Every structure is written in structure tokens, then in C-alpha cells.
Amino acid sequence: MRKNAERGQALRHCLSVPAARAQAGQAMPEFALMIPIMTLLIFGLVFAGFYAFRATAADWGVFITGVAEGSYNTPATSIARDTILWPDIQEAVATSQNAPRRVRSTISIEKTTPWAFGITLIEAQKGESVFRLWRFYPGPPPPGGLE
């Protein structure tokens, strides 16, 4: 019986060695197939992050210039524009007071940029915000009202 048990162990050992050898080196082709996919995913995430950051800067520009246009007796739009990171977004933001105590702030960017491998990157940002201004003035109101 002892001999049969030893033979069974030896047989199992012989059968398991080829299976282990068949797996040796399998990681290299799997890694080689995975590298291009992971590279594309990482670049896609980086570009999506850049786009989201620029979109947030455009939203911030619309908001802060609208607030600055109507918040003060002397509009501070130029100061507010300096807080926007990109010059093309700074130039694209426009504000106007289209009614008493009301400010309209807009942005419109449509830009295409040629990129690698014949790919054209397209950026389009459009937004509008209307602010109804509530100003607090010190002291009593002047005769005849504020407006």
C-alpha cells in the first residue's frame, strides 16, 4: 500500500509540472496586450480632466463677471475677468445690463484645433446667466427712490 501511495504522489507531481510550465511566461503577452489599452484610457482620462477644468473655468467666468458687473456702483468686470485662467475664455465672456438692476452674462466658444494622427479636437462652450440685482445702500433712500 505504501508503494501505491508513493506512486500516486509521484504521478500527481509529474502531471502538475507540465501545467505549471505552460503558464510560465503567460504574463508577458498579457502585459503587452494590456499596455495600449491602458495608455489610451489614461490619455482619455487626462483629456477629460482638461475639458472639465476648462468647462468649470467658463462657468466661473459667466458667474463672476455677472456678479461683478452688477454688484458695485462702478462695475468691477475687469478685475473679475483676471480671475479666469485662460485668455480665450476671458475674452469670450460678455456682460450687459439690459434692464434696471439686471445683468446678463454670456459666453460662447467654438474652437477646433488639429491634433495628432489627423484628429481634430472640438471645444464648444455656451452659457448665459441673468442676475436680478439686490443692492443694499447705506442710509435712507434718496427722494424719488433708487431707480
C-alpha positions as CSV (number, residue, x, y, z in Angstrom):
1,M,0.0,0.0,0.0
2,R,2.8,2.2,0.8
3,K,4.2,1.7,-2.7
4,N,0.9,2.6,-4.3
5,A,0.7,5.8,-2.3
6,E,4.2,6.8,-3.3
7,R,3.5,6.1,-6.9
8,G,0.3,8.2,-6.8
9,Q,2.2,11.1,-5.4
10,A,4.9,10.8,-8.0
11,L,2.2,10.5,-10.7
12,R,0.4,13.7,-9.4
13,H,3.7,15.5,-9.3
14,C,4.6,14.6,-12.9
15,L,1.2,15.7,-14.1
16,S,1.3,19.0,-12.4
17,V,4.7,20.1,-13.7
18,P,3.7,20.5,-17.4
19,A,0.6,22.6,-16.4
20,A,2.9,24.9,-14.4
21,R,5.4,25.2,-17.3
22,A,2.6,26.0,-19.7
23,Q,1.7,29.1,-17.6
24,A,5.3,30.3,-17.2
25,G,5.7,33.4,-19.4
26,Q,2.0,34.0,-19.8
27,A,2.2,37.3,-18.0
28,M,4.4,38.9,-20.8
29,P,1.9,38.6,-23.7
30,E,-0.9,39.6,-21.4
31,F,1.0,42.7,-20.3
32,A,1.9,43.5,-23.9
33,L,-1.8,43.4,-24.9
34,M,-2.8,45.5,-21.9
35,I,-0.3,48.4,-22.4
36,P,-2.0,50.1,-25.4
37,I,-5.5,49.8,-23.8
38,M,-4.3,51.3,-20.5
39,T,-2.4,54.0,-22.3
40,L,-5.5,55.1,-24.2
41,L,-7.5,55.0,-21.0
42,I,-5.0,57.2,-19.2
43,F,-4.8,59.7,-22.0
44,G,-8.6,59.8,-22.2
45,L,-8.9,60.5,-18.5
46,V,-6.3,63.3,-18.7
47,F,-8.1,64.9,-21.7
48,A,-11.5,64.6,-20.0
49,G,-10.0,66.3,-16.9
50,F,-8.6,69.2,-19.0
51,Y,-12.0,69.6,-20.7
52,A,-13.8,69.5,-17.3
53,F,-11.4,72.1,-15.9
54,R,-11.9,74.5,-18.8
55,A,-15.7,74.0,-18.7
56,T,-15.6,74.9,-15.0
57,A,-13.5,77.9,-15.7
58,A,-16.1,79.0,-18.3
59,D,-18.9,78.6,-15.8
60,W,-16.9,80.5,-13.2
61,G,-16.3,83.3,-15.8
62,V,-20.0,83.7,-16.6
63,F,-20.9,83.8,-12.9
64,I,-18.2,86.1,-11.6
65,T,-18.4,88.6,-14.4
66,G,-22.2,88.8,-14.0
67,V,-21.8,89.4,-10.3
68,A,-19.0,91.9,-10.7
69,E,-21.0,93.8,-13.4
70,G,-23.9,94.5,-11.2
71,S,-22.6,94.3,-7.6
72,Y,-21.0,97.7,-7.4
73,N,-21.8,101.3,-8.3
74,T,-18.7,101.1,-10.6
75,P,-18.6,97.7,-12.3
76,A,-15.6,95.6,-11.5
77,T,-15.8,93.3,-14.5
78,S,-12.1,93.8,-15.5
79,I,-11.0,92.7,-12.0
80,A,-13.3,89.7,-12.2
81,R,-12.0,88.7,-15.6
82,D,-8.5,88.5,-14.2
83,T,-9.6,85.5,-12.1
84,I,-10.3,83.4,-15.2
85,L,-7.2,81.3,-16.0
86,W,-7.3,81.1,-19.9
87,P,-7.2,84.3,-22.0
88,D,-9.5,82.9,-24.7
89,I,-12.2,82.3,-22.0
90,Q,-11.6,85.8,-20.6
91,E,-12.2,87.4,-24.0
92,A,-15.3,85.2,-24.7
93,V,-17.2,86.3,-21.6
94,A,-19.6,89.3,-22.2
95,T,-21.8,91.2,-19.8
96,S,-24.5,93.8,-20.2
97,Q,-27.1,95.5,-18.1
98,N,-30.2,95.1,-20.3
99,A,-32.7,96.4,-17.7
100,P,-32.5,98.3,-14.4
101,R,-30.9,96.2,-11.7
102,R,-30.5,93.3,-14.1
103,V,-27.3,91.9,-15.6
104,R,-26.9,89.3,-18.4
105,S,-23.6,87.4,-18.6
106,T,-22.9,85.2,-21.6
107,I,-20.1,83.1,-23.1
108,S,-19.7,81.4,-26.5
109,I,-16.6,79.5,-27.5
110,E,-16.5,77.3,-30.6
111,K,-13.0,76.3,-31.4
112,T,-11.3,73.5,-33.4
113,T,-7.7,72.5,-33.0
114,P,-5.8,70.0,-35.2
115,W,-4.1,67.3,-33.2
116,A,-2.1,64.1,-33.7
117,F,-2.9,61.5,-36.3
118,G,-5.3,63.8,-38.1
119,I,-7.7,64.1,-35.1
120,T,-9.4,67.4,-34.7
121,L,-10.3,68.5,-31.2
122,I,-13.5,70.5,-30.9
123,E,-14.4,72.6,-28.0
124,A,-17.8,74.2,-27.6
125,Q,-18.9,76.2,-24.6
126,K,-22.1,78.2,-24.5
127,G,-23.7,79.7,-21.4
128,E,-25.9,82.5,-20.2
129,S,-26.9,83.8,-16.8
130,V,-29.2,86.5,-15.8
131,F,-28.8,88.2,-12.4
132,R,-31.5,90.2,-10.7
133,L,-29.6,92.6,-8.5
134,W,-30.4,93.3,-4.9
135,R,-28.2,96.1,-3.6
136,F,-28.1,97.3,-0.1
137,Y,-27.4,101.0,0.2
138,P,-26.4,102.7,3.4
139,G,-28.8,105.2,4.9
140,P,-32.3,106.2,3.8
141,P,-33.2,106.0,0.2
142,P,-32.9,109.2,-1.8
143,P,-36.1,111.2,-2.6
144,G,-37.8,109.6,-5.6
145,G,-36.4,106.1,-5.0
146,L,-33.2,104.3,-6.2
147,E,-34.2,103.7,-9.8
